Amino acid sequence: MESEIIRDRDIVIVGQQPWDVAIGSNCKNIALELAKNNRVLYVNSALDRITLLRNRNEDGIVKRRNVIKGSENGLVPVVNNLWTLFPDVLIESVNWINNSSIFDFFNKRNNRLFAKSISKAISLLKFKDIILFNDNDMFKSFYLQEFLKPTTSIYYSRDFMLAVDYWKKHGERIEPELIRKSDLCVANSTYLSDYCKKYNPDSFYIGQGCELDIFTSDAAFPPIAEITRLKGPKIGYVGALQSIRLDIDLIAHIAREKPEWNIILVGPEDDVFKSSVLHQIPNIYFLGSQKPEDLPAYIHAFDVCINPQLVNQVTIGNYPRKIDEYLAMGKPVVATSTPAVSIFGDEVYLAADKFEFAVSVEKAMAENDPEKSAKRIALAHSHTWENSVGELYKAIHKVIKN
């Protein structure tokens, strides 16, 4: 592994997740890991005109406006060997354009401006022979290979973007071409690596890292009064309750099938969940949004943790981080069977439908023991960013003969 680490290279990362947004992201974690052995420039997405008009007084937009005006420096050090760049350009919002040729014309213009800003930072940092790592940014970074001329270009697929109307409109045409012309593609799920392989044979699954420091089975967690007062098995889910991702019918089925079980849902609800039949089922409990640091205490209180996904284009390729969080606490886990979840192997009970799901929850409770719990914890802790970036290094070596 040590011999495969890529060192002393200059890496430019582009993508959709800005560095100054509080929520974490795969790409930020990857950047930090890469910066342990390389110099890394993390480029925030260029400000577009519609975002400026809608949000001009937000702190992040004010920062970008000041950079564009030249009153603030857009190149900001983060940690040793890692900088973030706020581009000093304003680009046009073009996705509303229906004509492909006109869209391509203005999108290329946006890319040219974006690349010019990145090139100035590359020059200031004295980067040479760059590796370009594109985190799912199919529009604003489509032409960067041509403008920045990297020695190696990598496309990173971590979500099936074409399931979302915004990306689907031009993405069905553009993303396959971007995958095709990249030197290699990497993905955080086997489903997405197989998708990329349709257009580029040099596509690889590199897994996923997770930050599991607070998810530990041996901590002393305070009791959750709303849960401890309940009698009978406690079956729980932690996360956003979104109807596009979770199977409301499945949740209702297991609650009705097993009225002696307590189905506990922790997280914010979308409008569909708020008006769903689940609120009329007496053994389903909605505990609302909780602070991230408090979530391990809720998971600790569950007998079985569940991930009752719908299977659709939005979810089928997604790596479910919450399963690692459940496993890191040694909990038995039942999840809807998808290609992305299959990597957890025997440590997660997979169910094809709502009938199997209820049976699997029962089995998970019956078979739980300390040995199984230890295996779950070990599996979760094998999913590190160090290991994921290690697989990225291996993929680069397979394609690029140094």
C-alpha positions, 0 to 999 in steps of 0.5 A: 500500500505504501508504495502505491501512494502518490506523492508530491503531485499538484492536484486541482479539485473541482466539484459542487460542494463549496468548502465554506458550507458547514455540512461535510462532503466526500470531496472535502474528506478526499481533499484532506486525505490527498493533501497528506502527501500532495499539494491540493487546490480545492476550487469552489464552484464559480458564482452564477448570476441567478444565485447572486440575484437570489442570495446576494446578502448571504455571507458566502455570496458577499465573500464571492462578490468581494473576490470578484470585485478584487477587495478580498483574496480568493486564494485561502490556505486551509491546512498544510498543502491545501488551499481553497479558491473562490473564483474571481468570475461571475458566470451565466446561469445557462441550464434553462436554455433548451437548445443544446447548441446554444447551451454548449456555446454559453457553457463553454464560455462559462468554463473558459472564465472558470478555467482562467480563474483557476489558472491564475491560482495554479500560477500563484501556487507554482503548480505543475503537471496537475491532476484534475479531480472532478467531483460530479461537476458535469456542466461548469467543469466539462471543458476544463480538460481542454483549458487546463490541460492536466496530465491526468483527468479523473471523474468522480461519481458519487451520486446518480445525478441524472435522476434529478431533473436539473441535471437530467435536462442536459446531463443525459447528453453531457455526462456520458461524454465527460466520463468518456473523455476522462482518463479514468473514472472512480465511484463510491458504489459498485452501481455507479462504477458499473454505470461509468464503465458503460462509457469508460472501461477505466472505471473503478469502485473506490469505496467510501470513507466515514467519520465515525469518531462519535459512533462508538459502542462502548461510550456511556450514552444518556438515556433517551426518555422518549425511547426508554419509556416504550415497552417492547422491541425498538426498531429505529431509523436516523436520518432525513425522512424524505419520500423520494428516498424512503419507503413509506409503505414498507414502514407502515407494513412492518408497524402493522405486521408487528404492533408490539414493535416500536418503530422510531423515526429520528429526523426532519420530515418532508411534506409527504411524510408529514401528511402520511398514514404513518402518523395514524399508526400508534406504534410509530414514533416521530422524534424530530430533528436532533443535534448530530452529536446526540444521534449516537445516543438514539442509535444506542437505544435501538434494538435494530437499526433500519434503512428502509429505502425506496429503490429508484434512480435517486437511491439505487447507486447511493452509498448509505453512510448511515449503515456504517454509523449503525454498524460502528455501534455494533447494532444489527442492521436491516436494509432494503437490498440495493447494489450499493448496500451489497458491499456490506455482505453478511453483516447487514440483513438485506430485504427485497420487499416489505415482507422480507423486511419484517422477517429480517428484523425479527431474525436480526433480533434473534441472532444478535450476539457479541461476536456479530456485534464485533464483526459489524464494528470491524467492518464499519471501521474498515471504511476509512478515507485513507482506504478509499483514497488508497483505492483511488491511488491504485486506480490511477496507477492502473491507468497511468503508467509512470 
